[in-house]
Amino acid sequence: MGSRLAGKVAIVGMTKALAVDYAANGIRVNAICPGPIETPMLSQIIAERSAGQDQAEAQAKLARRVPIGRIGRAEDVAAIAVHLASDESSWTTGISYPMDGGEGLSFRLV
């Protein structure tokens, strides 16, 4: 877990540094920081950590931890990626965009 956290912090720092380095060339650098997203990887993590618990209940328990009340979808992340790649975000650089349904703002232990 510690190395995963260190990697995430490194991505945030690298995003800021590269944004400064390349802004004068018209290159924008941003990061998308997703929380739990419905993917095969998340299903595998839930299976490994649920230790005999019903998979559907383990996934529902995870969704209850998210203030929005659901696990994210790939389409949620894709929508932000499209926005950040578009001219609508032409004045946006150096940000790390949390996509976690508010989970990072909450310490709800459900």
Backbone as XML, in Angstrom:
<?xml version="1.0"?>
<chain id="A" units="angstrom">
  <residue number="1" name="MET">
    <atom name="N" x="0.825" y="-1.189" z="0.000"/>
    <atom name="CA" x="0.000" y="0.000" z="0.000"/>
    <atom name="C" x="0.869" y="1.253" z="0.000"/>
  </residue>
  <residue number="2" name="GLY">
    <atom name="N" x="1.961" y="1.243" z="0.740"/>
    <atom name="CA" x="2.834" y="2.415" z="0.803"/>
    <atom name="C" x="3.438" y="2.771" z="-0.539"/>
  </residue>
  <residue number="3" name="SER">
    <atom name="N" x="3.861" y="1.751" z="-1.289"/>
    <atom name="CA" x="4.459" y="2.033" z="-2.602"/>
    <atom name="C" x="3.409" y="2.549" z="-3.580"/>
  </residue>
  <residue number="4" name="ARG">
    <atom name="N" x="2.171" y="2.073" z="-3.442"/>
    <atom name="CA" x="1.097" y="2.570" z="-4.313"/>
    <atom name="C" x="0.819" y="4.038" z="-4.018"/>
  </residue>
  <residue number="5" name="LEU">
    <atom name="N" x="0.779" y="4.389" z="-2.748"/>
    <atom name="CA" x="0.558" y="5.783" z="-2.363"/>
    <atom name="C" x="1.710" y="6.656" z="-2.847"/>
  </residue>
  <residue number="6" name="ALA">
    <atom name="N" x="2.932" y="6.181" z="-2.692"/>
    <atom name="CA" x="4.092" y="6.946" z="-3.156"/>
    <atom name="C" x="4.023" y="7.174" z="-4.665"/>
  </residue>
  <residue number="7" name="GLY">
    <atom name="N" x="3.578" y="6.172" z="-5.393"/>
    <atom name="CA" x="3.432" y="6.313" z="-6.838"/>
    <atom name="C" x="2.403" y="7.365" z="-7.209"/>
  </residue>
  <residue number="8" name="LYS">
    <atom name="N" x="1.290" y="7.392" z="-6.470"/>
    <atom name="CA" x="0.248" y="8.390" z="-6.751"/>
    <atom name="C" x="0.746" y="9.800" z="-6.453"/>
  </residue>
  <residue number="9" name="VAL">
    <atom name="N" x="1.462" y="9.959" z="-5.353"/>
    <atom name="CA" x="2.022" y="11.273" z="-5.013"/>
    <atom name="C" x="3.032" y="11.700" z="-6.070"/>
  </residue>
  <residue number="10" name="ALA">
    <atom name="N" x="3.824" y="10.753" z="-6.563"/>
    <atom name="CA" x="4.805" y="11.066" z="-7.606"/>
    <atom name="C" x="4.119" y="11.538" z="-8.888"/>
  </residue>
  <residue number="11" name="ILE">
    <atom name="N" x="2.991" y="10.941" z="-9.229"/>
    <atom name="CA" x="2.262" y="11.358" z="-10.433"/>
    <atom name="C" x="1.772" y="12.792" z="-10.296"/>
  </residue>
  <residue number="12" name="VAL">
    <atom name="N" x="1.263" y="13.144" z="-9.120"/>
    <atom name="CA" x="0.792" y="14.519" z="-8.889"/>
    <atom name="C" x="1.951" y="15.500" z="-9.037"/>
  </residue>
  <residue number="13" name="GLY">
    <atom name="N" x="3.093" y="15.190" z="-8.431"/>
    <atom name="CA" x="4.263" y="16.063" z="-8.529"/>
    <atom name="C" x="4.792" y="16.165" z="-9.946"/>
  </residue>
  <residue number="14" name="MET">
    <atom name="N" x="4.844" y="15.037" z="-10.640"/>
    <atom name="CA" x="5.329" y="15.034" z="-12.019"/>
    <atom name="C" x="4.394" y="15.843" z="-12.919"/>
  </residue>
  <residue number="15" name="THR">
    <atom name="N" x="3.093" y="15.739" z="-12.679"/>
    <atom name="CA" x="2.119" y="16.503" z="-13.467"/>
    <atom name="C" x="2.380" y="17.993" z="-13.339"/>
  </residue>
  <residue number="16" name="LYS">
    <atom name="N" x="2.601" y="18.455" z="-12.124"/>
    <atom name="CA" x="2.861" y="19.884" z="-11.898"/>
    <atom name="C" x="4.172" y="20.317" z="-12.546"/>
  </residue>
  <residue number="17" name="ALA">
    <atom name="N" x="5.214" y="19.507" z="-12.371"/>
    <atom name="CA" x="6.521" y="19.865" z="-12.928"/>
    <atom name="C" x="6.485" y="19.911" z="-14.454"/>
  </residue>
  <residue number="18" name="LEU">
    <atom name="N" x="5.865" y="18.911" z="-15.070"/>
    <atom name="CA" x="5.791" y="18.890" z="-16.532"/>
    <atom name="C" x="4.912" y="20.013" z="-17.068"/>
  </residue>
  <residue number="19" name="ALA">
    <atom name="N" x="3.857" y="20.357" z="-16.332"/>
    <atom name="CA" x="2.990" y="21.462" z="-16.761"/>
    <atom name="C" x="3.777" y="22.762" z="-16.840"/>
  </residue>
  <residue number="20" name="VAL">
    <atom name="N" x="4.635" y="22.998" z="-15.861"/>
    <atom name="CA" x="5.467" y="24.208" z="-15.863"/>
    <atom name="C" x="6.483" y="24.142" z="-17.001"/>
  </residue>
  <residue number="21" name="ASP">
    <atom name="N" x="7.118" y="22.987" z="-17.161"/>
    <atom name="CA" x="8.162" y="22.846" z="-18.178"/>
    <atom name="C" x="7.644" y="23.017" z="-19.609"/>
  </residue>
  <residue number="22" name="TYR">
    <atom name="N" x="6.424" y="22.577" z="-19.887"/>
    <atom name="CA" x="5.934" y="22.555" z="-21.265"/>
    <atom name="C" x="4.864" y="23.588" z="-21.590"/>
  </residue>
  <residue number="23" name="ALA">
    <atom name="N" x="4.431" y="24.374" z="-20.629"/>
    <atom name="CA" x="3.363" y="25.357" z="-20.875"/>
    <atom name="C" x="3.734" y="26.347" z="-21.974"/>
  </residue>
  <residue number="24" name="ALA">
    <atom name="N" x="4.972" y="26.799" z="-22.003"/>
    <atom name="CA" x="5.399" y="27.775" z="-23.011"/>
    <atom name="C" x="5.317" y="27.213" z="-24.430"/>
  </residue>
  <residue number="25" name="ASN">
    <atom name="N" x="5.312" y="25.893" z="-24.551"/>
    <atom name="CA" x="5.199" y="25.247" z="-25.863"/>
    <atom name="C" x="3.747" y="24.929" z="-26.224"/>
  </residue>
  <residue number="26" name="GLY">
    <atom name="N" x="2.818" y="25.383" z="-25.411"/>
    <atom name="CA" x="1.407" y="25.120" z="-25.676"/>
    <atom name="C" x="0.963" y="23.716" z="-25.314"/>
  </residue>
  <residue number="27" name="ILE">
    <atom name="N" x="1.776" y="23.031" z="-24.526"/>
    <atom name="CA" x="1.445" y="21.664" z="-24.119"/>
    <atom name="C" x="0.882" y="21.705" z="-22.704"/>
  </residue>
  <residue number="28" name="ARG">
    <atom name="N" x="-0.310" y="21.160" z="-22.549"/>
    <atom name="CA" x="-0.950" y="21.093" z="-21.239"/>
    <atom name="C" x="-0.754" y="19.703" z="-20.654"/>
  </residue>
  <residue number="29" name="VAL">
    <atom name="N" x="-0.482" y="19.644" z="-19.367"/>
    <atom name="CA" x="-0.276" y="18.368" z="-18.682"/>
    <atom name="C" x="-1.210" y="18.321" z="-17.479"/>
  </residue>
  <residue number="30" name="ASN">
    <atom name="N" x="-2.075" y="17.332" z="-17.458"/>
    <atom name="CA" x="-3.006" y="17.138" z="-16.355"/>
    <atom name="C" x="-3.067" y="15.654" z="-16.028"/>
  </residue>
  <residue number="31" name="ALA">
    <atom name="N" x="-3.511" y="15.329" z="-14.834"/>
    <atom name="CA" x="-3.645" y="13.932" z="-14.419"/>
    <atom name="C" x="-5.078" y="13.665" z="-13.990"/>
  </residue>
  <residue number="32" name="ILE">
    <atom name="N" x="-5.542" y="12.484" z="-14.281"/>
    <atom name="CA" x="-6.835" y="12.017" z="-13.795"/>
    <atom name="C" x="-6.535" y="10.979" z="-12.724"/>
  </residue>
  <residue number="33" name="CYS">
    <atom name="N" x="-7.105" y="11.175" z="-11.544"/>
    <atom name="CA" x="-6.840" y="10.304" z="-10.395"/>
    <atom name="C" x="-8.126" y="9.566" z="-10.019"/>
  </residue>
  <residue number="34" name="PRO">
    <atom name="N" x="-8.385" y="8.425" z="-10.654"/>
    <atom name="CA" x="-9.646" y="7.735" z="-10.399"/>
    <atom name="C" x="-9.651" y="6.971" z="-9.082"/>
  </residue>
  <residue number="35" name="GLY">
    <atom name="N" x="-10.829" y="6.923" z="-8.489"/>
    <atom name="CA" x="-11.067" y="6.067" z="-7.333"/>
    <atom name="C" x="-11.547" y="4.716" z="-7.840"/>
  </residue>
  <residue number="36" name="PRO">
    <atom name="N" x="-12.455" y="4.080" z="-7.113"/>
    <atom name="CA" x="-12.939" y="2.773" z="-7.560"/>
    <atom name="C" x="-13.770" y="2.887" z="-8.839"/>
  </residue>
  <residue number="37" name="ILE">
    <atom name="N" x="-13.322" y="2.202" z="-9.878"/>
    <atom name="CA" x="-13.981" y="2.212" z="-11.184"/>
    <atom name="C" x="-14.322" y="0.765" z="-11.551"/>
  </residue>
  <residue number="38" name="GLU">
    <atom name="N" x="-15.531" y="0.536" z="-12.052"/>
    <atom name="CA" x="-15.957" y="-0.810" z="-12.450"/>
    <atom name="C" x="-15.076" y="-1.316" z="-13.584"/>
  </residue>
  <residue number="39" name="THR">
    <atom name="N" x="-14.110" y="-2.123" z="-13.238"/>
    <atom name="CA" x="-13.192" y="-2.717" z="-14.210"/>
    <atom name="C" x="-12.881" y="-4.146" z="-13.770"/>
  </residue>
  <residue number="40" name="PRO">
    <atom name="N" x="-12.328" y="-4.972" z="-14.654"/>
    <atom name="CA" x="-11.891" y="-6.302" z="-14.232"/>
    <atom name="C" x="-10.875" y="-6.235" z="-13.086"/>
  </residue>
  <residue number="41" name="MET">
    <atom name="N" x="-10.017" y="-5.217" z="-13.089"/>
    <atom name="CA" x="-9.034" y="-5.081" z="-12.014"/>
    <atom name="C" x="-9.726" y="-4.883" z="-10.668"/>
  </residue>
  <residue number="42" name="LEU">
    <atom name="N" x="-10.757" y="-4.026" z="-10.622"/>
    <atom name="CA" x="-11.476" y="-3.811" z="-9.367"/>
    <atom name="C" x="-12.178" y="-5.094" z="-8.933"/>
  </residue>
  <residue number="43" name="SER">
    <atom name="N" x="-12.765" y="-5.816" z="-9.870"/>
    <atom name="CA" x="-13.420" y="-7.086" z="-9.533"/>
    <atom name="C" x="-12.431" y="-8.060" z="-8.915"/>
  </residue>
  <residue number="44" name="GLN">
    <atom name="N" x="-11.224" y="-8.101" z="-9.449"/>
    <atom name="CA" x="-10.188" y="-8.987" z="-8.911"/>
    <atom name="C" x="-9.787" y="-8.554" z="-7.507"/>
  </residue>
  <residue number="45" name="ILE">
    <atom name="N" x="-9.621" y="-7.253" z="-7.293"/>
    <atom name="CA" x="-9.259" y="-6.743" z="-5.962"/>
    <atom name="C" x="-10.353" y="-7.078" z="-4.956"/>
  </residue>
  <residue number="46" name="ILE">
    <atom name="N" x="-11.611" y="-6.881" z="-5.338"/>
    <atom name="CA" x="-12.726" y="-7.195" z="-4.440"/>
    <atom name="C" x="-12.729" y="-8.680" z="-4.111"/>
  </residue>
  <residue number="47" name="ALA">
    <atom name="N" x="-12.507" y="-9.529" z="-5.116"/>
    <atom name="CA" x="-12.478" y="-10.976" z="-4.890"/>
    <atom name="C" x="-11.368" y="-11.362" z="-3.925"/>
  </residue>
  <residue number="48" name="GLU">
    <atom name="N" x="-10.196" y="-10.765" z="-4.079"/>
    <atom name="CA" x="-9.060" y="-11.086" z="-3.216"/>
    <atom name="C" x="-9.279" y="-10.613" z="-1.788"/>
  </residue>
  <residue number="49" name="ARG">
    <atom name="N" x="-9.928" y="-9.464" z="-1.629"/>
    <atom name="CA" x="-10.085" y="-8.879" z="-0.292"/>
    <atom name="C" x="-11.369" y="-9.288" z="0.421"/>
  </residue>
  <residue number="50" name="SER">
    <atom name="N" x="-12.311" y="-9.872" z="-0.287"/>
    <atom name="CA" x="-13.591" y="-10.190" z="0.345"/>
    <atom name="C" x="-13.566" y="-11.505" z="1.115"/>
  </residue>
  <residue number="51" name="ALA">
    <atom name="N" x="-12.574" y="-12.333" z="0.906"/>
    <atom name="CA" x="-12.341" y="-13.559" z="1.676"/>
    <atom name="C" x="-13.623" y="-14.326" z="1.998"/>
  </residue>
  <residue number="52" name="GLY">
    <atom name="N" x="-14.248" y="-14.866" z="0.973"/>
    <atom name="CA" x="-15.427" y="-15.691" z="1.185"/>
    <atom name="C" x="-16.741" y="-14.931" z="1.248"/>
  </residue>
  <residue number="53" name="GLN">
    <atom name="N" x="-16.683" y="-13.628" z="1.343"/>
    <atom name="CA" x="-17.899" y="-12.816" z="1.365"/>
    <atom name="C" x="-18.523" y="-12.818" z="-0.033"/>
  </residue>
  <residue number="54" name="ASP">
    <atom name="N" x="-19.836" y="-12.690" z="-0.097"/>
    <atom name="CA" x="-20.528" y="-12.607" z="-1.378"/>
    <atom name="C" x="-19.975" y="-11.430" z="-2.179"/>
  </residue>
  <residue number="55" name="GLN">
    <atom name="N" x="-19.614" y="-11.675" z="-3.451"/>
    <atom name="CA" x="-19.017" y="-10.640" z="-4.299"/>
    <atom name="C" x="-19.926" y="-9.429" z="-4.462"/>
  </residue>
  <residue number="56" name="ALA">
    <atom name="N" x="-21.202" y="-9.681" z="-4.688"/>
    <atom name="CA" x="-22.143" y="-8.571" z="-4.884"/>
    <atom name="C" x="-22.244" y="-7.726" z="-3.618"/>
  </residue>
  <residue number="57" name="GLU">
    <atom name="N" x="-22.259" y="-8.380" z="-2.455"/>
    <atom name="CA" x="-22.336" y="-7.630" z="-1.194"/>
    <atom name="C" x="-21.044" y="-6.850" z="-0.949"/>
  </residue>
  <residue number="58" name="ALA">
    <atom name="N" x="-19.901" y="-7.440" z="-1.282"/>
    <atom name="CA" x="-18.625" y="-6.731" z="-1.118"/>
    <atom name="C" x="-18.580" y="-5.494" z="-2.008"/>
  </residue>
  <residue number="59" name="GLN">
    <atom name="N" x="-19.091" y="-5.610" z="-3.233"/>
    <atom name="CA" x="-19.117" y="-4.457" z="-4.135"/>
    <atom name="C" x="-20.105" y="-3.404" z="-3.627"/>
  </residue>
  <residue number="60" name="ALA">
    <atom name="N" x="-21.242" y="-3.836" z="-3.108"/>
    <atom name="CA" x="-22.227" y="-2.894" z="-2.556"/>
    <atom name="C" x="-21.654" y="-2.170" z="-1.338"/>
  </residue>
  <residue number="61" name="LYS">
    <atom name="N" x="-20.892" y="-2.881" z="-0.524"/>
    <atom name="CA" x="-20.255" y="-2.262" z="0.644"/>
    <atom name="C" x="-19.272" y="-1.179" z="0.206"/>
  </residue>
  <residue number="62" name="LEU">
    <atom name="N" x="-18.510" y="-1.461" z="-0.840"/>
    <atom name="CA" x="-17.581" y="-0.464" z="-1.375"/>
    <atom name="C" x="-18.347" y="0.751" z="-1.889"/>
  </residue>
  <residue number="63" name="ALA">
    <atom name="N" x="-19.428" y="0.523" z="-2.598"/>
    <atom name="CA" x="-20.229" y="1.634" z="-3.138"/>
    <atom name="C" x="-20.790" y="2.505" z="-2.018"/>
  </residue>
  <residue number="64" name="ARG">
    <atom name="N" x="-21.133" y="1.907" z="-0.880"/>
    <atom name="CA" x="-21.662" y="2.692" z="0.248"/>
    <atom name="C" x="-20.611" y="3.612" z="0.852"/>
  </residue>
  <residue number="65" name="ARG">
    <atom name="N" x="-19.342" y="3.312" z="0.661"/>
    <atom name="CA" x="-18.268" y="4.185" z="1.161"/>
    <atom name="C" x="-18.119" y="5.448" z="0.333"/>
  </residue>
  <residue number="66" name="VAL">
    <atom name="N" x="-18.659" y="5.436" z="-0.870"/>
    <atom name="CA" x="-18.542" y="6.568" z="-1.789"/>
    <atom name="C" x="-19.737" y="7.494" z="-1.562"/>
  </residue>
  <residue number="67" name="PRO">
    <atom name="N" x="-19.504" y="8.768" z="-1.205"/>
    <atom name="CA" x="-20.621" y="9.673" z="-0.934"/>
    <atom name="C" x="-21.666" y="9.741" z="-2.047"/>
  </residue>
  <residue number="68" name="ILE">
    <atom name="N" x="-21.257" y="9.642" z="-3.306"/>
    <atom name="CA" x="-22.223" y="9.668" z="-4.403"/>
    <atom name="C" x="-23.063" y="8.388" z="-4.413"/>
  </residue>
  <residue number="69" name="GLY">
    <atom name="N" x="-22.564" y="7.323" z="-3.786"/>
    <atom name="CA" x="-23.346" y="6.106" z="-3.617"/>
    <atom name="C" x="-23.167" y="5.049" z="-4.681"/>
  </residue>
  <residue number="70" name="ARG">
    <atom name="N" x="-22.163" y="5.193" z="-5.503"/>
    <atom name="CA" x="-21.914" y="4.169" z="-6.519"/>
    <atom name="C" x="-20.435" y="4.129" z="-6.865"/>
  </residue>
  <residue number="71" name="ILE">
    <atom name="N" x="-20.047" y="3.027" z="-7.457"/>
    <atom name="CA" x="-18.698" y="2.874" z="-7.987"/>
    <atom name="C" x="-18.674" y="3.553" z="-9.354"/>
  </residue>
  <residue number="72" name="GLY">
    <atom name="N" x="-17.561" y="4.166" z="-9.694"/>
    <atom name="CA" x="-17.448" y="4.865" z="-10.969"/>
    <atom name="C" x="-17.448" y="3.921" z="-12.157"/>
  </residue>
  <residue number="73" name="ARG">
    <atom name="N" x="-17.691" y="4.486" z="-13.307"/>
    <atom name="CA" x="-17.684" y="3.731" z="-14.568"/>
    <atom name="C" x="-16.580" y="4.289" z="-15.467"/>
  </residue>
  <residue number="74" name="ALA">
    <atom name="N" x="-16.136" y="3.479" z="-16.388"/>
    <atom name="CA" x="-15.104" y="3.924" z="-17.331"/>
    <atom name="C" x="-15.562" y="5.169" z="-18.081"/>
  </residue>
  <residue number="75" name="GLU">
    <atom name="N" x="-16.861" y="5.259" z="-18.355"/>
    <atom name="CA" x="-17.402" y="6.417" z="-19.063"/>
    <atom name="C" x="-17.222" y="7.707" z="-18.263"/>
  </residue>
  <residue number="76" name="ASP">
    <atom name="N" x="-17.252" y="7.613" z="-16.940"/>
    <atom name="CA" x="-17.039" y="8.794" z="-16.098"/>
    <atom name="C" x="-15.632" y="9.351" z="-16.315"/>
  </residue>
  <residue number="77" name="VAL">
    <atom name="N" x="-14.662" y="8.453" z="-16.325"/>
    <atom name="CA" x="-13.271" y="8.859" z="-16.526"/>
    <atom name="C" x="-13.067" y="9.350" z="-17.958"/>
  </residue>
  <residue number="78" name="ALA">
    <atom name="N" x="-13.671" y="8.666" z="-18.917"/>
    <atom name="CA" x="-13.531" y="9.062" z="-20.323"/>
    <atom name="C" x="-14.059" y="10.473" z="-20.556"/>
  </residue>
  <residue number="79" name="ALA">
    <atom name="N" x="-15.156" y="10.828" z="-19.899"/>
    <atom name="CA" x="-15.733" y="12.166" z="-20.086"/>
    <atom name="C" x="-14.762" y="13.253" z="-19.639"/>
  </residue>
  <residue number="80" name="ILE">
    <atom name="N" x="-14.067" y="13.033" z="-18.540"/>
    <atom name="CA" x="-13.086" y="14.020" z="-18.068"/>
    <atom name="C" x="-11.882" y="14.046" z="-19.001"/>
  </residue>
  <residue number="81" name="ALA">
    <atom name="N" x="-11.455" y="12.870" z="-19.470"/>
    <atom name="CA" x="-10.319" y="12.825" z="-20.400"/>
    <atom name="C" x="-10.632" y="13.605" z="-21.671"/>
  </residue>
  <residue number="82" name="VAL">
    <atom name="N" x="-11.835" y="13.441" z="-22.203"/>
    <atom name="CA" x="-12.233" y="14.173" z="-23.410"/>
    <atom name="C" x="-12.248" y="15.673" z="-23.128"/>
  </residue>
  <residue number="83" name="HIS">
    <atom name="N" x="-12.796" y="16.058" z="-21.981"/>
    <atom name="CA" x="-12.828" y="17.480" z="-21.629"/>
    <atom name="C" x="-11.415" y="18.054" z="-21.531"/>
  </residue>
  <residue number="84" name="LEU">
    <atom name="N" x="-10.524" y="17.358" z="-20.831"/>
    <atom name="CA" x="-9.161" y="17.864" z="-20.662"/>
    <atom name="C" x="-8.396" y="17.915" z="-21.984"/>
  </residue>
  <residue number="85" name="ALA">
    <atom name="N" x="-8.750" y="17.059" z="-22.925"/>
    <atom name="CA" x="-8.090" y="17.071" z="-24.238"/>
    <atom name="C" x="-8.690" y="18.112" z="-25.177"/>
  </residue>
  <residue number="86" name="SER">
    <atom name="N" x="-9.834" y="18.664" z="-24.813"/>
    <atom name="CA" x="-10.527" y="19.602" z="-25.701"/>
    <atom name="C" x="-10.067" y="21.039" z="-25.484"/>
  </residue>
  <residue number="87" name="ASP">
    <atom name="N" x="-10.458" y="21.896" z="-26.410"/>
    <atom name="CA" x="-10.160" y="23.322" z="-26.283"/>
    <atom name="C" x="-10.920" y="23.977" z="-25.137"/>
  </residue>
  <residue number="88" name="GLU">
    <atom name="N" x="-11.974" y="23.323" z="-24.648"/>
    <atom name="CA" x="-12.721" y="23.867" z="-23.513"/>
    <atom name="C" x="-11.866" y="23.963" z="-22.251"/>
  </residue>
  <residue number="89" name="SER">
    <atom name="N" x="-10.791" y="23.200" z="-22.206"/>
    <atom name="CA" x="-9.899" y="23.257" z="-21.045"/>
    <atom name="C" x="-8.546" y="23.869" z="-21.419"/>
  </residue>
  <residue number="90" name="SER">
    <atom name="N" x="-8.556" y="24.765" z="-22.389"/>
    <atom name="CA" x="-7.302" y="25.317" z="-22.913"/>
    <atom name="C" x="-6.508" y="26.117" z="-21.887"/>
  </residue>
  <residue number="91" name="TRP">
    <atom name="N" x="-7.137" y="26.492" z="-20.790"/>
    <atom name="CA" x="-6.427" y="27.261" z="-19.764"/>
    <atom name="C" x="-6.201" y="26.421" z="-18.513"/>
  </residue>
  <residue number="92" name="THR">
    <atom name="N" x="-6.269" y="25.114" z="-18.685"/>
    <atom name="CA" x="-6.122" y="24.177" z="-17.573"/>
    <atom name="C" x="-4.846" y="23.380" z="-17.762"/>
  </residue>
  <residue number="93" name="THR">
    <atom name="N" x="-3.938" y="23.519" z="-16.817"/>
    <atom name="CA" x="-2.721" y="22.707" z="-16.848"/>
    <atom name="C" x="-2.190" y="22.548" z="-15.432"/>
  </residue>
  <residue number="94" name="GLY">
    <atom name="N" x="-1.572" y="21.415" z="-15.183"/>
    <atom name="CA" x="-0.955" y="21.153" z="-13.890"/>
    <atom name="C" x="-1.905" y="20.676" z="-12.812"/>
  </residue>
  <residue number="95" name="ILE">
    <atom name="N" x="-3.117" y="20.275" z="-13.196"/>
    <atom name="CA" x="-4.053" y="19.815" z="-12.173"/>
    <atom name="C" x="-4.074" y="18.292" z="-12.105"/>
  </residue>
  <residue number="96" name="SER">
    <atom name="N" x="-4.401" y="17.797" z="-10.945"/>
    <atom name="CA" x="-4.664" y="16.377" z="-10.745"/>
    <atom name="C" x="-6.133" y="16.282" z="-10.368"/>
  </residue>
  <residue number="97" name="TYR">
    <atom name="N" x="-6.919" y="15.705" z="-11.250"/>
    <atom name="CA" x="-8.372" y="15.710" z="-11.139"/>
    <atom name="C" x="-8.840" y="14.449" z="-10.419"/>
  </residue>
  <residue number="98" name="PRO">
    <atom name="N" x="-9.306" y="14.580" z="-9.164"/>
    <atom name="CA" x="-9.802" y="13.389" z="-8.464"/>
    <atom name="C" x="-11.150" y="12.947" z="-9.024"/>
  </residue>
  <residue number="99" name="MET">
    <atom name="N" x="-11.250" y="11.690" z="-9.347"/>
    <atom name="CA" x="-12.494" y="11.094" z="-9.861"/>
    <atom name="C" x="-12.864" y="9.941" z="-8.944"/>
  </residue>
  <residue number="100" name="ASP">
    <atom name="N" x="-13.434" y="10.270" z="-7.789"/>
    <atom name="CA" x="-13.697" y="9.216" z="-6.812"/>
    <atom name="C" x="-15.074" y="9.313" z="-6.161"/>
  </residue>
  <residue number="101" name="GLY">
    <atom name="N" x="-15.974" y="10.067" z="-6.746"/>
    <atom name="CA" x="-17.315" y="10.186" z="-6.192"/>
    <atom name="C" x="-17.345" y="10.814" z="-4.813"/>
  </residue>
  <residue number="102" name="GLY">
    <atom name="N" x="-16.274" y="11.513" z="-4.462"/>
    <atom name="CA" x="-16.184" y="12.151" z="-3.152"/>
    <atom name="C" x="-15.553" y="11.279" z="-2.087"/>
  </residue>
  <residue number="103" name="GLU">
    <atom name="N" x="-15.120" y="10.078" z="-2.456"/>
    <atom name="CA" x="-14.552" y="9.154" z="-1.468"/>
    <atom name="C" x="-13.338" y="9.751" z="-0.757"/>
  </residue>
  <residue number="104" name="GLY">
    <atom name="N" x="-12.510" y="10.473" z="-1.484"/>
    <atom name="CA" x="-11.319" y="11.063" z="-0.880"/>
    <atom name="C" x="-11.624" y="12.168" z="0.110"/>
  </residue>
  <residue number="105" name="LEU">
    <atom name="N" x="-12.839" y="12.679" z="0.100"/>
    <atom name="CA" x="-13.248" y="13.737" z="1.024"/>
    <atom name="C" x="-13.884" y="13.183" z="2.280"/>
  </residue>
  <residue number="106" name="SER">
    <atom name="N" x="-14.090" y="11.892" z="2.322"/>
    <atom name="CA" x="-14.880" y="11.284" z="3.383"/>
    <atom name="C" x="-14.098" y="10.182" z="4.074"/>
  </residue>
  <residue number="107" name="PHE">
    <atom name="N" x="-14.363" y="10.025" z="5.354"/>
    <atom name="CA" x="-13.776" y="8.921" z="6.112"/>
    <atom name="C" x="-14.882" y="7.984" z="6.587"/>
  </residue>
  <residue number="108" name="ARG">
    <atom name="N" x="-15.911" y="7.860" z="5.751"/>
    <atom name="CA" x="-17.036" y="7.000" z="6.108"/>
    <atom name="C" x="-16.582" y="5.549" z="6.093"/>
  </residue>
  <residue number="109" name="LEU">
    <atom name="N" x="-16.787" y="4.869" z="7.179"/>
    <atom name="CA" x="-16.437" y="3.452" z="7.269"/>
    <atom name="C" x="-17.723" y="2.646" z="7.355"/>
  </residue>
  <residue number="110" name="VAL">
    <atom name="N" x="-18.245" y="2.281" z="6.201"/>
    <atom name="CA" x="-19.505" y="1.537" z="6.162"/>
    <atom name="C" x="-19.190" y="0.082" z="5.922"/>
  </residue>
</chain>
